[in-house]
Each structure stands twice: as C-alpha cells, then as structure tokens.
Amino acid sequence: MLDLFFLAFFGAFVFAGIKRPFLLVLAYTWIDIVAPQKVAYGILTKVPISLITFLLMVGAWMLVDDKRGSRFSFRQVLLLILLLYCGATTIGADFPVEAADKWAWVWKALLFAMFLPLTLRTRLRIEAMSLIMVLSIAVIVIGGGIKTLAGGGGYQTLKLLVNDNNGLYEGSIISCVAIAVIPLIAWLVRHGTVFPKNRAVVVFAVALSFACLLMPVGTQARTGLICVGVLAVLSLRTAKNRFLYVGALSLAALVALPLLPQSFTARMSTIENHQSDQSASTRVAVWKWTFEYAKGNPLGGGFEVYRQNKLEYETVSLSRAADNNVAIEREKIVEEGRAFHSSYFEMLGEQGFPGLTLWLMLHGLGVWQMEALRRRYRKRSEPDFAWIAPLANALQQAQIVYLVGSLFVGIAFQPFCYMLVGLQCGLWSYHRRIQSRPIGAPPARSDLAPAAA
C-alpha cells in the first residue's frame, strides 16, 4: 500500500510537471529529502527515480521554462568551483572506490544547489520551495515525534520512516536539520500564501515545531540539544518582548526537565566532560588526526579519507568506592577508520585547505547576504516587500544552526543544507532583480505569480 501511495504521488508530480516545469524541481526536492526509494519495497526500489526526475527537471527548464530574470550569482560560482575541485580530489583519492560512491551523490547535491536559484524567479516559487522542504522534513519528524512521546526513543534506537542510519535518517543529522527548519515553519505561517493563515495551519505549524524539538530527545543526539540552544539565542534578536521570551523559555525548561528520560539527561551530561564518554573522546582524537593529516596533505585526500586513521586515546571516569573514596579509572582505547564527526574537519581532511576555504566562503557569504537583506527590508511594510526580511532572517537562522551543528557531525555535503544555500541564492537574485527597478516601483507581476509557476 505504501509503495502504491509513493508511486502515485511521484506520478502525479511528474504528470503535473509536464504543464508546469517548476513542479519537477519540487518533486526532486521531495525525493531527495524523503528518499521514497528507501521506504518502498516494490518497483520504486528498482527504478532510479532521483536521477530520472533530475534529468526531467533540467530538460524541462532548458526547453520550456521561462528564464527571464534568471541570474548566476557569485555563490553559484563558488559552488561550481567546489564541484570541480571535489571532482579533481575524487580522481586522486586515497580510497578511489569508496570516494566514487560518495561522489555519486555529492555532485548532484552541489549541481542542484547551483541550478535551483535559476528557477526561483518569483515569490511564489521561493515560497513553494520553502514549503516543500518543510513538509518533506515533516514526513520524517512527525513519526519520530510520536514515537518519542510514546517512549520509543533512545540513542541509535529511534526508528524513523525507514530503518537506515544514513543521511537524514541518522539521529544527529535529523536533529540538526529539524531544528534548522523551525524558523522556516514560522515564516510560512506568518507570510505564506499557499496556505492561508487560519487556525488549522497554526495548529499544524505548532505541532510540527514541537515534533522538531522532540528529535534531539528521541535520538538523544547532543548535537540537537546544542542546536536548540543556538536557535533560542538567535530568536532573541527578533523577539518583541525579550524579557517575556526569556521567562517563557526558562519556564518551559523547568517544566520539561523532570519529564525527560533519565537516559537523555545522562547522555547530555557528557557534553561537559567529553573524556568520560568514548564517543566524544573519539571525535577529539579524529580531529587531531585530521589536522596532522592535512598538514602533510594540504590539498586533501579525497572522499572517505578517514578510513586510514588509527586512533589511540584514554577515557577518564570517576567511581566512588565503598569507603567513599573517589577513584580515577583510565581505559586505553584503540580504534581505526572512525568518521570525522565534524563538517569542518570533513572538509579539511577530504578537500584540504582549498576545499575548506571554499566551503567557509560559501556559507559565510550566505550569513552576510541574509543579514544585508534583513536590514534592507525590515522596515518595508508593503505586501510586496514585507515578506523578504523575515525570510532572510529565517534562512540566516537555519544556516547558523546548521553551521553550529556541523561542528559535531559530518554533514558538509548534506543535500538538504545545500537546498538552503540554493534558496538563499534564489532570494538574493530576486532582491537584485527588483532592486534594479525604478525606486518606488513594485515588483512586476511576473515576479510574483507567473502563469507557469
């Protein structure tokens, strides 16, 4: 039955895309996030629907779609350079077979992020892309939130839509991404036009945001808890009453703390003392190894280079004996082939200093551009412009949450995060286009809702 549903949903998307090519962009976004080929059991597992949709999307854009106003920004140039550089390091990778496997999906993520802004010519398209990204994440987190409330969570035990500990279905990654989409949910409720603001929409948005907040609890991912804290701090800037906001957060924390599972609070306590936790100690050891490797291989070793690491470190824990004395216990750990557990070190080890520089420039420019848009349009109250500053703020918050979460999980090439980059580039290009119009002139009708949206 699930197979038939996904197949019908995919078929409807593609059929509608014949008349309105942009719907193929939304279809590819849904496929890339939800990965129905992993969830299904029948024909969808045997058909490369992602590649088929990608080719249909690009072909329809080239042959049919209106390209007026499409712009190629500097960040898209950075994406192109990063794409070519990653291709070059893959050719000379230390582990060519494993590197080729990762390259098989990385190039699509980078190319889609570079292509996406060319299609986001209108407010309607920008909103539709934001909506599909949020709803696609909702497919994953709603079930996860329900299972968490039912007591089915736990470190590496929470089963999401599919029993696959990769991509967005990995605990730390979905925890980071779920928190990152909360600002987009809030923006869609306040400024969205696809679904008018009414009680049902508001209730769904609140419930979805709550489900997103449950992801760090259900997965017991420390990364998610840090992301929640970062988003809480970022939200202070736009809070109308900051004292009330801080008070509400404090009250919510006091109410929630006794209700949290003991296993969750015990795992979160290892944030303060990483030496007592083997997982956290491993991360530090991997980071040290990566930095030493990069000093000898400044251009990087290609994808999956971490496979050659060999780590030796000690875990330190305290135990209380019967005579009430405290004993320090040390255990020597030896591990091999441990992943980077950080996007920054992932880029450094795999792509070297040039790749890390490109990656930092790409995201640093995104934070700066969204801040520039927020400041430029924050006092514009006209309906044609009032939505831009809040969206820029939401995208900036999402990106900062991602960048902080990236400190502790290897998601340097996570496709969803590059969709955020593409969405930012599309909003920036939209701004540049309407900025070129005469002062005081509203956006053209084609910039708002074209016939072929």
C-alpha positions in Angstrom: 0.0 0.0 0.0 2.8 2.4 0.9 4.5 1.6 -2.4 1.3 2.4 -4.3 1.0 5.7 -2.4 4.6 6.8 -3.2 4.3 5.7 -6.8 1.0 7.6 -7.3 2.4 10.7 -5.5 5.6 10.6 -7.7 3.5 10.0 -10.9 1.2 13.0 -10.0 4.2 15.2 -9.5 5.7 14.2 -12.9 2.4 14.5 -14.8 1.8 18.0 -13.4 5.3 18.9 -14.2 4.6 18.5 -17.9 2.5 21.6 -17.8 4.3 23.4 -15.0 8.0 22.5 -15.2 8.8 24.1 -11.8 6.8 21.3 -10.1 9.6 18.9 -11.2 12.0 20.9 -9.1 9.7 20.4 -6.1 9.4 16.7 -7.0 13.2 16.3 -7.0 13.3 18.1 -3.6 10.8 15.8 -2.1 12.6 12.7 -3.4 16.0 13.9 -2.2 14.7 14.5 1.3 12.2 11.7 1.9 14.1 9.1 -0.2 10.9 7.1 -1.0 13.1 4.5 -2.8 14.4 3.6 0.7 11.0 3.4 2.3 9.3 1.4 -0.5 9.6 -2.3 -1.1 8.5 -2.7 -4.7 9.1 -1.1 -8.0 10.4 2.2 -6.6 13.5 0.4 -5.2 14.5 -0.7 -8.7 13.9 2.5 -10.6 16.4 5.4 -10.2 13.6 7.9 -9.6 16.0 10.6 -8.3 18.1 10.5 -11.5 15.1 10.4 -13.8 13.5 13.4 -12.0 16.8 15.3 -12.1 17.1 14.8 -15.9 13.4 15.7 -16.4 13.8 18.8 -14.3 16.8 20.1 -16.1 15.4 19.2 -19.5 12.1 20.9 -18.8 13.8 24.0 -17.6 16.0 24.2 -20.7 13.2 23.6 -23.2 10.1 25.0 -21.6 10.6 27.1 -18.6 10.6 30.9 -18.7 14.2 32.1 -17.9 13.5 35.9 -17.7 15.3 37.3 -14.7 17.4 34.3 -14.0 20.8 35.3 -12.6 24.1 33.5 -11.9 25.4 34.8 -8.6 28.9 34.7 -7.1 27.9 32.0 -4.6 26.8 29.8 -7.5 30.3 30.4 -9.0 31.7 29.2 -5.7 29.5 26.1 -5.9 30.8 25.4 -9.4 34.4 25.7 -8.3 33.8 23.5 -5.3 32.1 20.9 -7.6 35.1 20.9 -9.9 37.6 20.7 -7.0 35.8 17.8 -5.4 35.8 16.0 -8.8 39.5 16.5 -9.0 40.2 15.2 -5.5 38.0 12.2 -6.3 40.2 11.3 -9.2 43.2 11.2 -7.0 41.5 10.0 -3.8 43.4 7.7 -1.3 40.4 5.4 -1.5 39.1 5.6 -5.1 36.3 3.1 -4.9 34.8 4.5 -1.7 35.4 8.1 -2.9 33.5 7.3 -6.1 30.5 6.1 -4.1 30.3 9.4 -2.2 30.9 11.4 -5.3 27.9 9.7 -6.9 25.5 11.8 -4.7 27.7 14.8 -3.8 27.8 16.1 -7.4 24.0 16.0 -7.6 23.7 18.0 -4.3 26.2 20.7 -5.5 24.7 20.8 -9.0 21.2 21.1 -7.7 22.1 23.9 -5.3 23.8 25.7 -8.3 20.8 25.1 -10.6 18.0 25.9 -8.1 18.4 29.7 -8.0 17.9 29.8 -11.7 14.3 28.5 -11.2 13.4 30.6 -8.2 12.4 33.7 -10.2 9.3 34.6 -8.2 7.9 34.9 -4.7 5.5 32.1 -5.3 8.3 29.8 -6.4 10.5 30.7 -3.4 7.6 30.1 -1.0 6.7 26.8 -2.7 10.3 25.6 -2.4 10.4 26.5 1.3 7.0 24.8 1.8 8.1 21.5 0.1 11.4 21.4 2.1 9.4 21.9 5.4 6.7 19.3 4.5 9.3 16.8 3.4 11.1 17.1 6.7 7.7 16.8 8.4 7.2 13.3 6.8 10.3 12.2 8.8 9.9 14.1 12.1 6.2 13.7 12.8 6.5 9.9 13.1 9.7 10.3 15.1 8.0 12.8 17.5 5.0 10.4 18.0 7.4 7.5 18.8 9.4 9.7 21.2 6.2 10.7 23.1 5.3 7.0 23.3 8.6 6.2 24.8 10.2 4.7 21.8 13.3 6.9 21.6 16.9 6.3 22.5 20.4 6.7 21.3 20.6 4.9 17.9 17.3 3.2 18.6 14.7 5.6 17.4 13.2 4.2 14.2 12.2 6.9 11.8 10.4 6.4 8.5 13.0 3.8 7.5 15.4 1.7 9.5 18.5 3.3 7.9 21.2 5.1 9.9 22.3 7.2 7.0 21.6 10.7 5.6 18.6 12.5 7.1 17.7 9.2 8.9 20.7 9.4 11.1 20.0 10.7 14.6 22.4 13.7 14.9 21.7 14.8 11.3 17.9 14.8 11.6 18.2 16.5 15.0 20.2 19.4 13.5 18.1 19.7 10.4 14.8 19.5 12.3 15.8 22.5 14.5 17.1 24.4 11.4 13.7 24.2 9.7 11.7 25.7 12.7 12.4 29.3 11.5 11.1 28.4 8.1 7.9 26.9 9.6 7.3 30.2 11.5 7.9 32.2 8.3 5.4 30.1 6.3 2.7 30.6 9.0 3.2 34.4 9.1 3.9 35.2 5.4 2.9 32.1 3.4 0.2 32.5 0.7 -0.1 28.9 -0.5 -2.0 28.0 2.7 -3.9 31.0 4.2 -3.2 31.7 7.9 -6.0 30.1 9.8 -6.4 28.0 13.0 -5.7 24.7 11.3 -2.5 26.0 9.7 -1.3 27.5 13.0 -2.1 24.3 15.0 -0.2 22.2 12.5 2.8 24.5 12.5 3.0 24.5 16.3 2.6 20.7 16.4 5.3 20.3 13.7 7.7 22.6 15.5 7.1 20.6 18.7 7.9 17.4 16.8 11.1 19.0 15.5 12.1 19.9 19.1 11.5 16.3 20.1 14.1 15.0 17.7 17.1 15.7 20.0 15.1 14.0 22.8 14.1 10.9 20.7 17.6 10.5 19.1 19.4 11.6 22.3 21.8 13.5 20.0 23.9 16.1 21.8 24.2 18.0 18.6 20.5 18.6 18.6 20.4 20.0 22.1 23.2 22.5 21.2 21.2 23.5 18.1 18.1 24.1 20.2 20.2 26.4 22.4 21.6 28.3 19.4 18.2 28.8 17.9 16.8 30.1 21.2 19.6 32.7 21.4 19.2 33.7 17.8 15.5 34.2 18.3 16.2 36.9 20.9 17.1 39.4 18.2 13.6 39.4 16.7 11.6 38.7 19.9 9.2 41.6 20.6 9.4 41.3 24.3 12.8 39.8 25.2 12.2 39.5 29.0 8.9 37.7 28.4 10.6 35.4 25.8 13.5 34.5 28.2 11.0 33.9 31.0 8.9 31.7 28.8 11.9 29.7 27.8 13.1 29.3 31.4 9.6 28.1 32.5 9.4 25.7 29.6 12.8 24.3 30.5 11.8 23.9 34.2 8.6 22.1 33.2 10.3 19.8 30.6 13.4 18.8 32.6 11.6 16.4 35.0 9.8 14.8 32.1 12.9 14.0 30.1 14.1 10.4 30.1 17.0 9.7 32.5 19.0 8.2 29.6 18.7 11.5 27.8 19.9 13.7 30.7 22.7 11.2 31.4 23.9 11.4 27.8 23.6 15.2 27.7 25.8 15.5 30.8 28.7 14.1 28.8 28.9 17.4 26.9 30.6 19.0 29.9 33.2 16.2 30.3 34.0 14.5 27.0 36.7 12.4 28.5 34.2 10.2 30.3 32.4 9.4 27.0 34.0 7.2 24.4 32.0 8.7 21.5 33.0 12.3 22.4 36.6 11.2 23.1 36.7 9.6 19.6 35.7 12.9 18.0 38.6 14.8 19.6 41.1 12.1 18.6 39.8 12.1 15.0 40.1 15.9 14.8 43.7 15.7 15.9 44.5 13.0 13.4 42.8 15.0 10.6 44.7 18.2 11.3 48.0 16.3 11.3 47.0 14.6 8.0 46.1 17.9 6.4 49.5 19.4 7.3 51.1 16.6 5.2 48.4 16.6 2.6 47.2 20.2 2.2 45.1 19.5 -0.9 43.2 16.7 0.9 42.9 13.0 0.4 39.6 12.8 -1.3 36.3 11.5 0.0 36.3 8.8 2.7 40.0 9.5 3.6 39.2 9.0 7.3 39.3 5.2 6.6 43.0 5.2 7.1 43.1 6.7 10.6 44.2 4.8 13.6 43.4 6.4 17.0 44.7 5.8 20.5 43.3 7.7 23.4 42.2 7.3 27.0 38.8 7.7 28.6 38.7 9.0 32.1 35.9 8.3 34.6 35.3 8.7 38.3 34.0 5.9 40.5 33.1 6.0 44.2 34.4 3.1 46.3 32.6 1.6 49.4 34.8 3.7 51.7 33.5 6.8 49.9 36.8 7.5 48.3 36.8 8.6 44.6 38.9 6.5 42.2 40.0 7.7 38.8 39.7 5.0 36.1 41.5 5.2 32.8 40.9 3.0 29.9 43.0 2.9 26.7 41.0 2.8 23.5 42.4 1.9 20.1 40.1 2.4 17.0 40.5 2.5 13.3 38.6 4.1 10.4 36.5 6.4 12.5 34.5 9.1 10.7 35.3 12.8 11.1 32.2 13.8 13.3 32.6 17.4 12.1 31.9 19.0 8.8 34.9 21.4 9.2 37.3 18.5 9.7 35.5 16.5 7.0 36.2 19.3 4.5 39.8 19.7 5.8 40.6 16.0 5.5 38.8 15.3 2.3 39.3 18.5 0.3 42.2 20.1 2.1 42.7 23.7 2.9 41.4 24.9 -0.5 38.1 23.0 -0.1 37.6 24.1 3.4 38.2 27.8 2.3 35.6 27.5 -0.5 33.1 25.9 1.9 33.6 28.6 4.6 33.3 31.3 1.9 30.1 29.8 0.6 28.4 29.7 4.0 30.0 32.9 5.3 28.6 34.8 2.3 25.2 33.3 2.9 25.1 34.6 6.5 26.2 38.1 5.3 23.8 38.3 2.4 20.8 37.3 4.5 21.8 39.9 7.1 22.0 42.5 4.3 18.5 41.6 3.1 17.1 41.6 6.6 18.5 45.1 7.3 17.4 46.5 3.9 13.8 45.3 4.0 13.0 45.1 7.8 11.1 48.4 7.7 9.3 47.7 4.4 5.6 47.1 5.3 4.2 46.9 1.7 2.8 43.5 0.9 5.2 43.0 -2.0 8.2 43.5 0.2 7.2 42.8 3.9 8.0 39.1 3.5 11.6 39.4 2.4 13.3 40.5 5.7 11.6 37.7 7.7 12.5 35.1 5.2 16.1 36.3 5.1 16.2 36.1 8.9 14.7 32.6 8.9 17.2 31.4 6.3 20.1 33.0 8.2 19.0 31.3 11.5 18.6 28.0 9.7 22.1 28.3 8.3 23.7 29.3 11.6 22.1 26.4 13.3 23.5 24.2 10.5 27.0 25.6 10.9 27.0 25.1 14.6 25.6 21.6 14.3 28.2 20.9 11.7 30.9 21.3 14.4 29.9 17.9 15.8 28.5 15.9 12.8 29.8 15.4 9.3 27.2 17.0 7.1 29.4 19.1 4.9 27.7 17.8 1.8 24.2 17.0 3.2 21.8 17.8 0.2 19.2 19.5 2.4 21.7 22.0 3.6 22.7 22.8 0.0 19.0 23.3 -0.7 19.1 26.1 1.9 22.1 27.5 0.1 20.1 27.4 -3.2 17.1 29.0 -1.6 19.3 31.8 -0.2 20.8 32.4 -3.6 17.4 32.5 -5.2 16.2 35.1 -2.7 19.4 37.2 -3.2 18.8 37.1 -7.0 15.2 38.0 -6.6 16.3 41.0 -4.5 18.9 42.1 -7.1 16.2 41.9 -9.8 13.6 44.0 -8.0 16.4 46.4 -6.8 17.2 47.2 -10.4 13.6 48.6 -11.0 12.9 52.3 -10.5 12.7 53.5 -6.9 9.2 53.0 -5.5 8.1 50.7 -8.3 6.5 47.4 -7.1 7.8 44.0 -8.4 6.5 43.1 -11.8 3.5 40.7 -12.0 5.8 38.0 -13.4 8.0 38.3 -10.2 5.0 37.4 -8.0 3.0 34.7 -9.6 3.8 33.7 -13.3 1.4 31.6 -15.3 4.0 28.8 -15.5 4.8 28.7 -11.8 
